[in-house]
């Protein structure tokens, strides 16, 4: 499993001053100017870039970012050849729309209302270790850390492009969260590691097999007696909500979203081993019924 760092503290070899800098996504950086002593520092001949030579964290190439993208591309091509769906569906269904995700959510849903209710149901407490599955652009983590700055938040996502948005968003707000990017399958955490777990607008993007596998992994990493909270599309509460939800299905696909709109997500949660599973609330939006589900790991 891979954990990436998108910022690096460059230490000037002349005066020892450090300066935080964002790692470039596509290529290495061969020099930098020290803000303290105004020296131009260049990459030594035995290093690939200034981050590998003078940074607290190496460049993304050395961290294995390109290797992960290459593996995901290979898997996507393999799935295409076997006429199966990709391992994950990007935000809004297509990679080129990822940058518009936050704007789209704010225009089509009562964003403040549904996110605040999600964090209210999570009810984070000081010193709790809390896990978000599919942190996306980091919007929920911003609210959660504001509500409970002394909780310990962790996030996991599979989409490199949307994850880079989250890293930047949290960095700009000086929010420290352990964010990890992984390539699917087993979560990179120990058994019974977290006090609570939550997920928002993720499960409608997963097929039936991956839905259940992910829920089983959530059950595994939670401590006994811990709560799981999921906010996602559910059974349409009115005929109009069902019609409106076709917009989501056209973007994210009918194969992954049908179980949600049929109201089957609680059944998957129970099958994964959770008890006391129930729908606790819902909000009708412009594009469907957004529902809240809870379950307890006994």
Number of C-alpha atoms within 10 A of each C-alpha: 13 12 14 20 20 18 21 20 18 23 20 22 13 13 12 11 14 18 14 12 14 13 20 13 13 11 12 19 16 15 14 17 13 20 12 13 12 12 14 12 17 15 18 14 8 8 12 18 21 21 27 23 21 21 21 16 19 25 29 22 17 15 17 15 19 14 13 18 14 12 12 20 13 12 14 17 14 14 14 12 9 9 9 11 16 17 16 17 21 22 24 19 17 11 13 11 12 19 15 11 16 15 9 13 12 11 11 12 17 14 15 11 10 20 17 15 17 24 19 13 17 19 12 22 16 10 13 15 18 21 26 24 22 22 27 31 24 24 15 19 24 17 17 22 18 12 16 17 17 14 18 20 24 19 22 21 21 21 23 20 16 21 23 18 16 20 22 16 17 17 15 9 9 9 15 15 18 13 21 22 23 19 18 17 11 14 19 16 14 10 14 15 15 24 21 26 24 24 21 23 17 19 25 26 25 23 22 17 10 17 20 20 17 20 20 19 17 30 26 21 21 26 19 15 14 18 23 25 23 26 23 21 30 28 21 23 16 12 9 14 19 18 12 17 21 17 14 17 19 12 15 20 19 16 14 21 23 18 22 19 25 13 15 13 24 19 14 19 27 19 13 20 17 24 16 12 20 15 17 11 14 20 18 18 16 15 20 27 23 23 25 22 22 22 22 22 22 14
